[in-house]
Amino acid sequence: MSYGQELKARLGQATFIKGWVVLLAAIVCTIYIALLALSFGSSEVSLLDFFKALVEGDTNNPAYRIIYFSRLPRVLGALLAGSALAVAGTIMQAVLQNPLASPNIIGINNGAGFFVLTTSVLLPGRPALLPLSAFLGALLTALVIFALAMGRGSTKLSLVLTGIAMSSILGAGMNVIMLLFPDAYIGASTFLVGGLSSVTMDSLQFAILYIVCGLAMALLLRREMNIIALGSNAAKALGMAVTTTRFLLIATAAVLTGAAVSFAGLIGFVGLIVPHALRFLIGSDHRVLIPASIFAGAGFVTFCDFISRIVFSPYEVAVGILLSLSGGPFFIYLVIRSRRTHND
């Protein structure tokens, strides 16, 4: 049976069509949420006034200043971070064949965060290096976890346990840096929980290139993810260079995670919640799952950030806290369900 026949037999044409319908819905919802987030906040402004001021070049217009300097960078940051982390989670779950794998659960977030803080201490005042250092930290952490957890006699649970251990070690390392160098990272408290309140266009201009390239690579490799998900033996039988493909996918997930962490901090659970919700709706065909993750992740984080600054206005809660409150119980549910499935 060819790869196409295998995929069609497992997924079905109806599910594939349903996936594209969900993708279209995700695109529409994401656009609507982004416009809503731009329009509402502690002070309500009109998007029409903003575009009018933009056309006229009236940079002193209150609507222009509020949206361009405050809300627009924040919304763009939420869209970029959400899409990057959701796709990274989808990739990790496919490559490692573990439904509990996500950047924050297995320690990749903390690896990126540790390298960002280290770079801030050793090379202060160089924001262009933060996305690169975050990528290197995420990649090295992912490779170490993969090497430790994929040895002989390993199980899917060993990956999660190894990731948790690495996350604890790296988290302790970040705390040591913060203790010895309290000014190492401006807004470090927000960085550690994950937040978008301090995002600026300058902080996004370097990360956006990494994220766009990472998303493009994920889209190019989505058919390979379907083959990888069939298992190593099946992938080799279909002629795939499994080791090379896995490394490319892990590197792509590291690029996406590192770039998001570099400006949004240690936002967690996006790469766990979004892929599982989409798989429940549209199945496991990565040809649709990857583009759907891009928009669903972007819309999800943008919505959560919008809620975090609206509900307690004029005060706000870091979006990372809101995501942890929703992601923690979701992770427990997945662990319980995985245990029941294993026992059955």
N, C-alpha and C positions, 0 to 999 in steps of 0.2 A: 504494500500500500504506500503511495506517495505521501509526501508531507501534506499537500493540499487535501487529499482524500482523508488522511488521518485527522486533520484539523476540522474538516467539515463534519466528519462522523462524530467528533467529540463535542463540537460547539453548536452545529446546526445553523441553517441559513436564517431561520426566524430570529434566533438570538443575535446573530450578526446584524440584522436589520434593526432590531430593537436597540442595539448598542449605538448605532448612528443617530437614532431618535433621541436617546439620552444625551449623546454628545451635543446635538443641536440645542437641547433644553439647557444644558450646562453653559453653553456659550451665551444664550440669551439671558439667563439668570445672572451670570457673571457681569455682563455689561450693565444690567439694571442695578446690581448691587454697587458696582463701581460708581455709577452716576449718583446713586443715593448717598454714598459715602462722601462724595465731593460736595453735595448740596447741603447736607445737614451736619451740625456739630454744636458747639457751645454757642455759636452765632450762626443764624441761618442766612445764607447768601444765595443769589440766583446764578445759575450757570449761564443764563442769557447775558446777565450783566458782565460776567467774566469774559465771555467770548466777545462782547462788544468792546470792552476795555482792551482786550488782546488785539483786536483788529485796529482800534484807534491808537494803540501804543500808549494808553493811559496807565502807566505802571503805578501811579499813586491811588488808583481806584481801590477802595476797600475790598471789593469782591475779588479783584485781581490779586491783591497781596495775600488775602486769606487762602485762596485756592492754590495759587501758584507756589507760594513759599511754605505753606503748611500742609494743606490737605493733599495736593497732587503728589508730592514725594512720598507721603505716607501710603496713599492708595496704590501707587506704583510699586512701592516696597512690599505691600501686602500681596499684590498680584504676583510679583516675581517670586517672593519667598514661598507662597502657597503652591504655585505650580512646580517650583524646583523640589520642594520637600515631598510633595505627593508623588511625583514621578520617581524620585530617588527611592521612596518606599516601595513603589511598584516594582522597580528594578531589583531591589534587594530581595524581595519576596520571591521573585521569579528565579533569580540566580541561585539563591540559597535554599529554595524549595521549602521555605519555612514561613507560615502565615504570621508569625510573631516578629519577623524581622522588619525593622524600620530604623532610620538613622539615629533616633534618640534612644531607642530601646537597647541596641547593641553597641552604643558608645561612640558612634561616628560623630554625632553632634559635639560631644565633649572633646574628641580628638581635634576637631576643627577649632573649637573654642580655646583649647589649650595653646595651640599654635598661634592663634590670633593674639592672645594675651602675651605670649612670649615675644612675638614680633613687636608688639606695642612697647614692651620694656626695652628690648635691644635696639630697635630702630624706630624711635618715636617720630611722629610727624610725617610719616610716609603712608598715607591711606591707600596708595596704589598697590602696596605689598600685602594688604590684609586679605583680599580674595585669594591671592596666590598661596599665602601661608595657610589659610583655612583649607584650601584644596589639598595641599600637601599633608596637613594633619588628618583630614578625613580619609585620604587615600591610604596613608601608612596605617592608620587605625583599622581600616577595613581589611587590609591585607594581613595584618597581624591576627585579627580575630578569625579571618577565614583560614589562615594557616593552622592556628591552634585548635579550631573547632572541627576542621575537616579531616582530622587524622583517622587512623585505623580504629574501628570500633566506635566512632562518634555517632551521635544521634542528633535529631533536630533540636532537642532540649539543650544539648551541650553548646550549641551556637549561642542561644539566649543567655545561658549561664556565663559563658566566656565573655560575651558582650557586656553583661552587667558588671562583671569583675573589672573589665577594662574601663568601663564608664566610671566606676568608683575610684579607680586609681587616677584617672585623668581629672576627675572632679576634685580630688584631693590636691592634685598638682595646681589646678587653677586657684584653689583656696590659698595655697602657699604663696603663689604669685601675688594675689590680692593682699595678703597679709604683709609681705615684704615690700611691695610697691603699691601702696594704696591709690596712687594716681596713675597707675598703668593704663587704665582704660576709662575714658570719660563715660559716666553713666553706667558703671560696671554692674550695679545692682539690677538695672533693667536688662543689661546684656545677659546676665546669668539666668534670669527667668524667661527672657525672650520678650521683646517689645519693639514697637515701631514709632514711638513718640519722638525719637531723636533722629529719624531718617531724613536725610537731605539729598538733593540732587547730586551733590558732590560724592556722597557715600554710595550712590547707586551707579555712577557712571562707569566705575571699574567692574562692579559685580555683574552688571547687566550683560556684558559681553560673555562672561563665563556661563551665565544661565542660558542665554540664547544658544550658545554653542552646545551646551549640555542637552538642552531640549531637542535640538536638531539631531544630535547623535542618537538620542533615545528613539526618536521617530524613525531614523534610518535602521535601527537595530530591533524594531518591534517584532518582525517576523522571526528573528533569531531568538527572541525571548520566548516565543511560542514553542520553538524546538527545545530550548533549554528546559522549559517547564515539563516536557515529556520525560525528562530524566537523562542522565549522562549516557547510558547505554543506547537509548533510542536516538539521542542526538548524534552519537558517533556512527551509528548505523546509517543515518541520513547524510553522512559525510561532513559533519561539522567539526571544526577545530575547537573542541570544547574549552580547553584551557585558555586559548587566545580570546575567544568570545567572552568567556567569564571575566577575564581581566579587563577587556574593553568596557563591559557593562559595569563592573565595579568602579572603574575609573570615572565613568560617566556619572554614576551615583555620587561619587566623591566630589566631582566638580560642582554638581548641583547643590549638595549639602554644604560644602565649604563656602560657596558664593552666598548662599542664603544666610548662613551663620555670620558671615563677615559684617553684615549690616543689620540683621534682625535679631542677633543673639541666639540663645539656645532654645528656640521655639520647638516644642515637642509634639508628638502624637499625630501630626498632620499626615506623615507617611504611613501611619497605621490605620487611622480612621477612614481616610478618603479611598484608598485602594479596596478596603473591605466593603465599604458601602457600594462602590461601583461594581465589584464582583457580584454582590448580591443582586444588583439590578440588571447587569448586562453579561455576566459570565467572565471568562478568563481569556478571551481573545485579545492579545496585546495590540493587535492592529487597530482596535477601537479603544482598548483600555488606556493606552498611553495618551492619545489626544484627549480622551475624556478626563484623565487625571490632571492634565495641564489646566483645563478650564475649571473643573470641579475643585481642585486644590486652590486655585487662584480665588475663586468665588468664596470658598469656605473660610479662608484666612481673612479675606477682606470683610466678610460679614461678621466674623468674630471680633475683628478689630473695631468695626463700626459699633457693635454692641458694647464693647468694653469702654468706649469713650462716650457713648450716649446715655447708658443706663444710669451712671453716677455723675453725669454732667453737673457742674463744671469740673468735677474730678474724674479720674479715669483709672481703670485697672489694666495692668499690662496684659496684652493678649495672650502671652505665654501662660499666665495664671489661669485664664479662662479655658485654654486648651488643655491644661493639665487636669482641671476639674472635670472636664468631659472625657479626656483620654484615659485617665487612670481607671475609672470603672469599666470602660470599654476594653482595656487590656486585661483586666481581671476576668471579664466575660469570655474573652478569647481563650485564656488559659484554661478556664473551666470547660469550655466547649471542646478544646483540643484534648483534654484529659478524658472526657466522656467518649469522644470519637476513638481514642486509643484503646480504651477499655472495651468498647464494643467490637 
